[in-house]
Amino acid sequence: MASVDDLEAMLPEDLESSMTAARIDVKVYKRRWWILFLFAGMGFMQCAVWNTWGPITSSVKIAYSSWTDAEIALLSMWGTITMIFGLIPMTAILQLKGIRVALLLTAVFMGLGTGIRCITTDEKAFTILAHVGAILNGMGGIVIGAAPSLISSRWFPPNERTTATGIGCTFNQLGNAGGFFFGPWLVHLPGNHSKPDNATTDTDVDVLRRDIYDYMWISAGICIALLLGVIAYFPDKPRKPPSVTSSLRGQQYPLKEEVIKLVSNKNLWLLVLPYSITLGVNVAWSSVLDINLAPFDISQDEASWMGVYITFGGVVLAVTAARFSDLLFGYMKLTIIVLMVIATGGYTWFLLLMNKCLPFSKAQMFISVIIGASFNYACSPLFFELAAELAFPVSEGVVGGLMTMSWNIVGAIFLLIMQTQTKNVIWMDYVLAIQGLAVVIMMGFVREEYRRTSLDKATENPVAQNEEEE
C-alpha cells in the first residue's frame, strides 16, 4: 500500500500545497441522507423505466400485435446504446457544471422520457414514442450510473463512503425489482391467455392498452415528482467537506488530463474489465428474463417474482458487503472474489438444470438463479469504490463514467445477440456461468490499493467529524 508521501506526490502542486496549508475544516451534515435518498430514488425509477417491457412481454405482445421479442429487446438495448454515445457530453457536464446541473438535466430526461409515453395508445404512434422514451431514459441513466461514488465522496465521511455508494448503486438495481413487481401488478395478463395459442379478443386488447396507459402515467408522475425534488434542494456540494480528499475536488485536474491519467492506469483497467463483463451481462440478461425462462414453462408472473427476489437479495447483500468494507478496511478485492465464487456456483447449477443434466424443478431453478444473480449484483458497489481508490486523484465522476460506459458496451453486445437468437435462449445460461468464472480469474490480477482512503486516514482531523445541521 502506498505511503502518504507517495500519495501526495501523485497530486498536482497546488493540491500538495493545500495539504500542508491551514487545517481543513471538515464537517458532516445530516442533510446528506436527503441527498442520497433523492439520488437513490432517481436511480430506482430510471432502472424501473428501463425494465418496463421485459416483465410484461406476454401482455404487451397481445396489446400491440406488431411487437416481438426482438422489439422488446431493442427497447432495452436503447438504454445501453444511448449511454455509450451520450457518456462523453454528460460526463463533461458532470465535471464542468457540477452535480446539481447534471442531475437536474437527468431528471428532465426522465420526466420527458416517461411523459411522452402517455400521449396516445395508438399502436404505431405509441411504438415510436416508447422508443423515444427509452432513448431519453437512457440519457438519464448516464449520470445516475456514473455518480454514486461522487455523491458519497462529496457528502459522506470516509467510514460511510462505501455504504453510501452501495445504497446509490443498489437502488438503481432495485429498479429492476420495481419493473418486475409493478409491471405484472398493473398490467394483468387476461385469464384466457394462460396458454399462448388462445385467441385474442378486442376486449383483451382494449383492457391491456388501458392498463399499460395507466402504468405509463404512474411512472411519469413519480419521475416528475423527483424532478421537483431536485429543483427544490440538491446543492452541488456541502458548505464544508466531509473529508480531506473531498476538499481537494475544487482543485482537480482539467478533464482532458483526468481522462489521460485514467486511460493510462493499467491496474484500473484490470478491474474495469471484470466489472464490465459481470454487470453488463447480468443487467442485460435480467431485462429479458421472461424471454429466457419462457421455453421452460415459466409464466410471466413467475419470472417477474424471480426478478423481484433476485434484486432484493442483491440489494441486501450489496449494502451488507459495503458496510462490512467500511467497518473492516482493506478487504474489497477478497470480498468481490468470494461473492463471485458463490455467484458462479449458482449460475453453474442453473445451467445444469436448464440443460437437464440435473433433475429439473422450479424450486431448484429459483434458488440457483437467486443465488447467482444476488451475489453477482452485490459486487457492484465494491467494484465502484475500489475503482475510485485505484484511480485517485482522478475525480469519482470521471471514474464512474468509464465504469458505466464499459458495462453498457457489454450489455449492448448481449442484447444485440439477442436480436438474432430469440428462438434459442440456452446460450444465455452458458454466458452467465462462464462470465462468473472469468471474473474470478481476472480479479486475481488486480493490485489492491487504497490511495484515497489512506490519505484521508493519514490526515484525519479528530475534531472535525461532528455531525451538524445548519
N, C-alpha and C positions, 0 to 999 in steps of 0.2 A: 504494500500500500504506500502511495506517495506521501512524502513528508510535507509539512506546511510550507517549507521553503520551496520545495518543488512545485507545489500548487500555486503559490504566489508568483513563481517565475513564469507560469503559463498565462498570467494576466497581462493586459496592456499596462503601460507605465502609469497612466492616470488612475487605473484601478489599484495598482500597487501602492501609490501614494495615499489613496483613500483608506487603505487598510492600516496604514501607520499614522493616519491623521487622528483627530479628536475622536473620542469614543462614539460609536454609532448608537443612537438611541433606538432600541428595539422594543416593540410593543405588539401585543396580541389582542385583537378586537373580537368581541362576541359576535359582531355582525358578519364575521367570516362564514358562519353557518348559514346565513341567509344567501350569501353569495354562492355557496356550494349548493344549497337547495335549489336555487333558480337555475344554475348551470346544469345540475343533475336532472331537473325537470325537463329542460330543453333537450338534453341528451336522450332521455326516455322517449319523448314524443318524436324526436327525429327518427329514431330506430323503429318505433312503433308504426310510423307512417311508411317507412321503407318496407316494413314487413306487413303491409296491408293485405296484399293479394295472395301470397302463398297459403296462409291458413284458411282462406275461403275459396280455394281453387275450384272445388266442385260446384259451389254456389254461383260463382261469377261466370263460369262456363255455361251455366243454364241461363243466367240473366242476360248475358251477351254472347250469343251463339258464335260469333266470329273469333272469340278469344280461345286460344290454345295454350298448352303447357309452355310452348316456346314464347308466346306473347307475355305470359306471366313471368317467365324467367328474364325476359328483356326488361320488364318494368323494374325488377330487382337490379338488373345489370346497369341501368341508367345511374343508379346511385354511385356505383363504383367508378364508372366511366367519367361521370361529372366531377367526382372528387379528384380524379387523376388530372384532368385538364384544368380544373379550377384551383388546384392546390397552390400554384405559384402566386397568382394575384391575391388570393385570400390570406396566404401566409405573410405576404408583403404588407397587407393591410393590418394584420395582427401585430406585426413587428413595428411598423411605422406609425400607425394611428392608435394602437393600444387595444386592450381587451374590450373596453366598452363599445367602441365603434365597431369592432369586428363582430361582437356578439349581437349588437343591435342589428347589423346587416344580416346576420344569421337568422335572427328572429323574424325579420321581414321576409326573407326567403321562405321560411317555414310557413308563415301566415299566408303568403301568396300561393305557395305550392299546395296547401290544403284547401284554401278558399276557392281556387278556380275549379276544383273538382265538384263543387256544389252548384255549378251554374246550370247544368242540364243532366237529364238521364237518357237523352237520345244516344243510341249506340255509337254511331260514328263520331259525333262530337265529344261524347264522354271518353271514348278511347283516346282521342287526341289529347284532351285535357288531362287524362290520367298520366300520359307520358310526359307532358309538360310539367305537371305537378311533381312527378318523380325526379325530373332534372333539377327543378328548383329545390326540392328537399335534399337532393344530393349535394347541391351547393351549400345548403345549410349545415350539412354534416362535416364539412371540412374543418371549421374552427372547433366544433364540438369534439371531433376526433383528435385534433392537434393540441388542444389547450388544457387537458386535465392536469398535467404536471406544472404547467404555467400558473394555473389557478392556485394549486396547492403551494407552490413556491412563493407566489405573490402574497398570499393571505395567511398561510399556516406556518407554525414553528417547525423546526426540524423533526421533533419527536411526533408530529402528526402528519407530516407530508405524505408518506406512503399511504396512510389510511385515507386521507382526503383524495389522493389520486385514485385509490381503489374505489371510493364512492363515485367519483366523477366518471370513471371508466365503466363501472358495472351498471350504473343506472342507464347508460346508453345501451348496454347489452340487455338490461331488464326490459327495455322497449320491445325486444323480441318477444318476451313473455306477454307484454301488453297486446301485441298483434295477435299472438296465438289465443289469448283469452278473450279480448273484446271482439275480434272478428267473428268467430263462430257464435258468440253470445248475441251479437246484434244482427248478424246475417244468418238466418236459420235455413238449413237445407230442408226442402219440403219432405215430409214423411214418406211420400210415394217415390222418392228418389234414393232410397236405401240401396237400390240396385241400379247400375249405370244404364241399363237398357230400357228403363221405364220411360214412357212418353212424357214430354213436357207440354204443359198447357199454358195458354196465355195468362191465366191467373197466376201460375207459378212465376212466370217472368215478371209480371207487374209487382207481385209481392216482394220478390228478391230485389228488384230495382229500387223499390221504396226503402227496403232495409239497408241497401248499400248507400242510398242517398242520405238516410239518417246517420249512418256511420261516418260519412264524409263531413256532415255538419258538426258532429260531436268532435271529431279530430280538429277541424278548423277552429271551433270555439276555444278549445284548450290551447292551441298554438297562439291564437290572438291574445288570450289572457297572459300567456308567458311573455309575449311582446310588450304588453302594457307593464308587466313587472320589471322588465329590463329598462324601459323608459323611466319608470318611477325611481328605481335605485339600483344601479350597478356601476359603481365608480371604477376607473381604470386600475386603481391601487389604493391601499390604505394610506393615511397621512404619514404613518411611521411604519417601517418594515418589520416583519416578524422574525427576521434573521439577518445575519451579516451578508450572506450571499444574495439574499433578496434585495438588499440595499444597493448592491452593485449594478442592478439591472438598468438603472438610469444612465449608466456609463458603458453600455455594452458595445461590442464590435459593430461596425457597419454590416448591413445584411449580407452584402456580397462576400465580405470576409468571413462571416459566420458560416455561410454555405460552403466556402472553400475549406475551412477547417473541418466541417462536418464530413464532407466527401472524402477528405484525406485521412480520416480516422479509421484505420483498418480494424481496430478492436471493436469499434462501434458497429461496423458492417457485419462482423461475426455474430453480433446479437440481432441486428435488424433482419438478417436473412431467416433465421428460425422463427422469429416473431411474425414476419410477413407470411410465411408459409402456414403456420398453425392458425393464426387468426383469420387470414384470408379464406382458407379452405372452410373453416368452421362457420364463419358468418355467412358465406355464400351457400353452404350446404343447408344451414338452418332455414334460409329463406325459401328453399324448395323441399323442405322436409316432407310435406304432404305428398309431393310427386314421388319422392324416393321410396316412401312406405306403401303407396297405393297398391303396387303389384302383390303385396303380401297381406292383402285383405285388412289393412289398417284404415279405418274410416277417417274422414276429415276431422271429426271431433276428437278421436283418439290421438291423431297426430298433433293436434293443437294442444291437448293436455300434456302430451310428451314435451312439446316445446316449452310450456309453462314450467314443468318440473325441471327441465334442463337449465333454464335460465335462472330460476330461483336458487337451484343448487349451486350454479356458478357464482351468483352474487354473494351468497353466504360464504362460500369457500374463499372467494376473492377478497372480501373485506376481512375475513379472519386471517388469511395469509398476509395481507397488507399490514394489519395491526401487529401481527407476530413480527414482521420485519421492522416495524417502528420500535418495538419493545426489545428485540434481540438484534442489534445492529450487526450487519455483515454476512447475512446468510441468504441473500436473494438468489444467487445462482443455484445453490443447493436446493432451495425451496422450489424453484422452477423445475429443476430436473426431477425431483420427487413427484411433483404434481403431474408432469408429463409422462412419467413412467406409469403411473396409475391410469391416466387417460388413455395411453396406448393399450394397456391391458383391457380396458373397457371396449375400445374400438375393435380390437382383435376378436374379442368374444362376440361382438355384434356381427363382424364379418363372417365368422364361422357359423353363426346362426342363419345368416342370410344365404349362405352357400349350402346350407343343410348338412354341414359337416358335424353339427351337433343337433340333437332333437330340438325342433323349433317350438317355442312357446312365447306368447305375447308378454308374459311376466318377465322372462329372461331378456327379451328384446328391450323392454322398457328399462330394466335395471342396467343393462350393458350400455345403452345409449346415454342414459342419465349420468352414469359414472364417467364415460368417455368425454362427453361434452362439458359437463360441470367442472371437472378437474382441468380440462383444457382452458375454459374461459377464465378460471381462477388465476391463471398465469399472467393475464393481460396487464394489470396494474404494476406487477413486479417487473415485467419487461420495460414498461414505460419509465419507471423510476430508475432502474439500472441504466437505461439508455441516457437519461438526464445526468446521471453520475459520471458515466464514461465520457460524455461529450462536454462536460463543464470545462470552460466558462461559456460555451455556446448557449444561447437562450433556449429555455424549455419549449417555447413556441415553435422554433425552427426544428428542434429535435422531433417534436410531436408531428410536425408537418411531414418530415421524412418518414416517420413510422406509419402515418396514415396513408401516404401515397403508396408505400411498399405493400401493405396488406391489401389495399384496394386493387392493385395490379394483379395480385394472385387471385383475388375474388373475381375480378372481371374475366380472367382466363378460365376459371372454373365454370362460371355461368355461360361463357361463350361455348365451351364444350357442351354444356347442357343444351344449347340451341340445336346441336346436331345429334345428340344422343338421348332423346326423350323417350325412346322405346325401351332401351336397355339401361337400367339405372344401377346395376350392381357395381359398375365401375366406381361409383361414388364411395361405396363401402371399402373398396380396396384403397382408395386415396386417403380416407380417414385413418386407416391403420398405418399405412406407410408413412404419412406425414408425421405422425406421432413419434415413430421410431427415428426418423430423420432428425427431428428437432432435438431429441435426447442426445444423439451423437454430436450434432453441431454445437450444442451448448458446452460440450467438453472443451472446445477450443477457445471459448471466451475467457479473457483475463479479467477477473473481477477487481474493479477499482471503485473507490468511493471518494472522488475528488471533491465534490461539493460538500457533502456532509462532514468529511474530515476537516475541511476549512472552517465550517460552522462550529464544530466541536472545539477546534483549537483556539478559536477567537470568541468563544461563548461568553456572553455577558451575564453573570449570575443575577444581576439586579433587574435586568430589563425583560424578564419573562412574565411580567404581570399581565393578567387578562383584564382589559379595561374597556369601557364603553364611554364614548364622549357624547 
